[in-house]
Amino acid sequence: MSFPQPDLPCLRFPENLGLHANITIEAAANMLLRALQLSQTVPYAWTFIDKPVEGQLLLLYLQNPTQFPNDGIRYQDQETRYVVPVNNREMEIAEVKYGFVPNSQDQTAWRVRRRYRLHKGGLPQLVLVHYTRGPAIHETETISTRTLAITRYRRNHELMEEVFKQAAFGNMKRSAPPSLHQMFDKSELESKVAKLQEEVDVLQTKADERKAKPFGHESIMAASAQSPMEITS
């Protein structure tokens, strides 16, 4: 799970960039290059990011782009970063999935946040942020990490309970304490360990398969509002 950063304001391009279902990598690169020119005449404003809606597009200036401010969304996955070439430049894309707004109408963790910046060939502090919808996530999938942790806890708890039970009540009539191999049924304990480990392995496999599902970045961009900063692919 990705832990939220402190609530800190950030510098945001003041004009409304509209709502967009998806943007291509080329469109993001063109917009960042356009922002280099606009930033010389348009002042940025200090503001907080507060639960952006689906499709919202933000242009930020972050002194330290590796630390993104808290946006009011809780993500159940770690942010991943990768670099792709765009003409003679390098674009860094940071993506985090399975986000939801706490204490809201979100029933599943469907929110995705992608951050684009020109790692080379631009101004790295300029960051284009896009909030969109990811694949349909069912409730059982969104809590797979938690379920895995609970299963591991239950496995350890049951084994420790068996140990203390045997130590306390295993054979109360014996005048001398029994040896360790007499206190426990080794085959029974090994059977329980194997059964619980199978449950953990199944949950781990499901979690890995869910994380491995691809989510394309080359979808066609659909804009629902016009903006002074035109996006072209």
C-alpha positions in Angstrom: 0.0 0.0 0.0 1.2 3.5 -0.9 1.2 5.7 2.2 0.1 9.3 1.8 2.5 12.2 1.9 2.1 15.1 4.2 -0.6 17.7 3.4 1.5 20.3 1.7 0.6 23.0 -0.9 2.1 22.9 -4.3 2.5 25.3 -7.3 -0.3 24.6 -9.8 -0.9 26.1 -13.3 -4.0 28.2 -12.7 -5.9 27.6 -16.0 -8.4 24.7 -16.3 -7.0 22.0 -18.4 -10.4 20.1 -18.7 -11.3 16.5 -18.2 -9.7 13.8 -20.4 -10.5 10.1 -20.5 -7.0 9.2 -21.6 -3.9 11.0 -22.9 -1.2 9.5 -25.0 2.5 9.7 -24.2 3.1 12.0 -27.2 0.3 14.3 -26.1 1.8 14.5 -22.6 5.2 15.4 -24.0 3.8 18.1 -26.3 1.9 19.6 -23.4 5.0 19.7 -21.2 6.9 21.4 -24.0 4.1 23.9 -24.4 4.1 24.5 -20.7 7.7 25.6 -20.8 6.7 28.6 -22.9 3.5 29.4 -21.0 5.3 29.2 -17.6 7.3 32.2 -18.5 4.3 34.5 -18.6 1.6 32.7 -16.5 2.2 32.7 -12.7 1.6 29.5 -10.8 -0.6 29.5 -7.7 -0.1 27.8 -4.4 -2.9 25.3 -3.7 -3.7 21.9 -2.3 -4.7 18.9 -4.3 -8.0 17.6 -3.0 -9.6 14.4 -4.3 -9.4 15.1 -8.1 -12.2 13.7 -10.1 -12.0 11.1 -12.9 -10.3 12.6 -16.0 -8.9 15.6 -14.2 -5.6 16.9 -15.6 -3.2 19.1 -13.5 0.1 20.8 -14.4 2.3 21.3 -11.3 5.7 22.7 -10.5 7.3 20.4 -7.9 10.8 21.3 -6.6 11.2 17.6 -5.6 9.2 15.6 -8.2 9.9 12.3 -6.3 7.7 13.4 -3.4 4.2 13.9 -4.5 1.8 15.8 -2.1 -1.2 14.1 -0.5 -4.1 14.3 -3.0 -6.8 12.8 -0.7 -6.7 9.4 -2.4 -5.5 6.3 -0.7 -3.7 3.8 -3.0 -3.4 0.1 -2.3 -0.4 -0.4 -4.6 3.1 1.0 -4.8 3.9 3.6 -7.4 5.9 2.3 -10.3 8.2 4.4 -12.5 9.6 3.8 -16.0 11.3 5.9 -18.7 10.3 5.9 -22.3 11.9 7.7 -25.3 9.9 10.5 -26.9 11.7 11.8 -30.0 15.1 13.0 -28.6 13.8 13.3 -25.1 13.1 10.9 -22.2 9.7 10.8 -20.5 9.4 9.5 -17.0 6.0 8.0 -16.1 5.0 7.3 -12.6 1.8 5.2 -12.2 -0.1 4.1 -9.1 -3.3 2.1 -9.2 -6.1 0.8 -7.0 -6.9 4.1 -5.4 -10.1 5.1 -3.5 -11.3 8.1 -1.5 -11.8 7.2 2.2 -15.2 7.8 3.6 -16.8 8.4 0.2 -19.0 6.5 -2.2 -16.1 4.6 -3.7 -17.0 0.9 -3.4 -13.9 -0.4 -5.2 -10.4 0.9 -5.7 -10.7 2.0 -9.3 -8.6 5.2 -9.3 -5.4 5.5 -11.2 -2.9 8.4 -11.1 -0.2 8.9 -13.8 2.5 11.5 -13.6 4.5 12.6 -16.6 7.7 14.7 -16.7 10.5 15.2 -19.2 13.3 13.5 -17.4 15.7 14.7 -20.1 15.1 17.3 -22.7 12.7 19.5 -20.6 12.2 20.9 -17.2 12.0 18.0 -14.8 10.2 20.0 -12.1 7.2 20.4 -14.4 4.8 17.5 -13.8 1.6 16.7 -15.7 -0.7 14.7 -13.5 -3.7 12.7 -14.9 -6.4 11.0 -12.9 -8.3 8.3 -14.6 -10.2 5.0 -14.1 -8.4 1.7 -14.1 -9.7 -1.8 -14.7 -12.8 -2.9 -12.8 -11.7 -4.1 -9.4 -13.9 -6.3 -7.3 -14.0 -6.1 -3.6 -12.3 -9.4 -3.1 -9.4 -8.2 -5.3 -8.9 -4.9 -3.6 -8.4 -6.5 -0.2 -6.2 -9.3 -1.4 -3.1 -7.8 0.3 -5.0 -7.5 3.5 -6.4 -11.0 3.2 -2.9 -12.3 2.7 -1.6 -10.6 5.8 -4.6 -11.9 7.8 -4.0 -15.4 6.6 -0.3 -15.3 7.6 -1.3 -13.9 11.0 -3.9 -16.6 11.5 -1.3 -19.3 10.6 1.2 -18.0 13.1 -1.5 -17.5 15.8 -2.9 -21.0 15.4 0.6 -22.6 15.6 1.5 -20.5 18.8 -1.9 -21.4 20.3 -1.1 -25.1 19.8 2.3 -24.7 21.3 1.0 -23.0 24.5 -1.9 -25.3 24.8 0.3 -28.4 24.7 2.8 -26.8 27.1 0.0 -25.9 29.6 -2.4 -28.9 29.4 -0.6 -31.5 27.3 -0.2 -34.0 30.2 -1.1 -32.6 33.7 -0.7 -36.0 35.4 3.0 -36.4 34.7 5.2 -35.9 37.7 8.1 -34.7 35.6 8.0 -32.3 32.6 7.9 -34.1 29.3 10.6 -33.8 26.7 9.9 -31.6 23.6 9.2 -34.4 21.3 6.7 -35.9 23.7 4.8 -32.6 24.0 3.9 -32.1 20.3 2.6 -34.3 17.6 5.1 -33.4 14.9 3.1 -34.9 12.0 0.0 -33.0 13.0 1.8 -29.7 13.2 3.5 -30.3 9.9 0.1 -31.0 8.3 -1.3 -27.8 9.6 1.7 -25.8 8.4 1.4 -27.3 4.9 -2.3 -26.6 4.7 -2.0 -23.0 5.8 1.0 -22.4 3.5 -1.1 -23.6 0.6 -3.7 -20.9 1.4 -1.1 -18.3 1.5 0.4 -19.4 -1.8 -3.0 -19.3 -3.5 -3.6 -15.7 -2.3 -0.1 -14.6 -3.2 -0.6 -16.0 -6.7 -3.9 -14.1 -7.1 -2.3 -10.9 -5.9 0.6 -11.3 -8.4 -1.8 -12.0 -11.3 -3.8 -8.9 -10.4 -0.7 -6.7 -10.4 0.5 -8.1 -13.6 -2.6 -7.2 -15.6 -1.5 -4.6 -18.2 -3.1 -1.3 -18.5 -2.3 0.4 -21.8 -0.9 3.9 -22.0 -1.5 4.4 -25.7 -5.3 4.7 -25.5 -6.9 7.5 -27.6 -7.3 10.7 -25.7 -10.8 12.1 -25.4 -11.2 15.6 -24.1 -14.4 16.8 -22.6 -13.5 20.5 -22.2 -11.4 22.9 -24.2 -8.3 24.5 -22.7 -6.0 27.2 -23.6 -3.2 24.6 -23.5 -4.1 22.5 -26.5 -3.2 18.8 -26.3 -2.0 17.3 -29.5 -0.6 13.9 -30.1 
